[in-house]
Amino acid sequence: MWRVWENGRVVGELVLAGWVLVRPVATPAWAGDRLPDRIVTVSNCIQDDLPVPEWWNWTQDRDLLDQARRAQAPDARIVAVGMVPAEADAFMASMGGPDQPMFALLRQQRRAEGRLLGFEVVGAEPQLDFHSWHCHGYADRVKDALGIGANDVGLLASADDARRVRDWMLALPDRDAPEPVDWTYLALITE
């Protein structure tokens, strides 16, 4: 499991799901007025076109990702993706089961340490292509409805906040609801 540090103390245990490349991107105007000018996201809908050396949005091979970063996006940063163990189990079950190759690291429950950037609520297409809650412009409505705001990179401060945002989104009436995909939340962690 990942031991995540925030302000010099452990804030939780997370299982490693994979690694992604990120670079802060300009916040789309439709994403909300209460977001910072630049956000970090794993969503290809918003994120720059960064290399992904496997078929999924996260990679299971950090070295392969680092090679792709050096060759194609040297200004991007490698970020670990973590999940709360119970949420990881539910997500794997909803996405075809833990035997899927994209879940190799989740099955291992690897341990490491890192600094939490924050949590992102994401919807996953069947081949693990992510949409962000920001794709739907929910940030302002979430702040009004739940009192939860995004941090200085557009992420949520805690797993509990992310879970509450996800649950709020899924309870919206059909006309306001997010895409009908599997929604979860991910921790983005610097190593």
Secondary structure, DSSP 8 states (H G I E B T S, - for coil): -EEEEETTEEEEEEEEEEEEEE--EE--GGG-TTS-SEE----TTTS-----SSSSSSBS-HHHHHHHHHHH-TT-EEEEEEE-HHHHHHHHHHTT-TTSGGGHHHHHT--EEEEEEEEEEEEE-TT--EEEGGGGT-HHHHHHHH-----TTS-BS-HHHHHHHHHHHHTS-TTT---SSEEEEEEEEE-
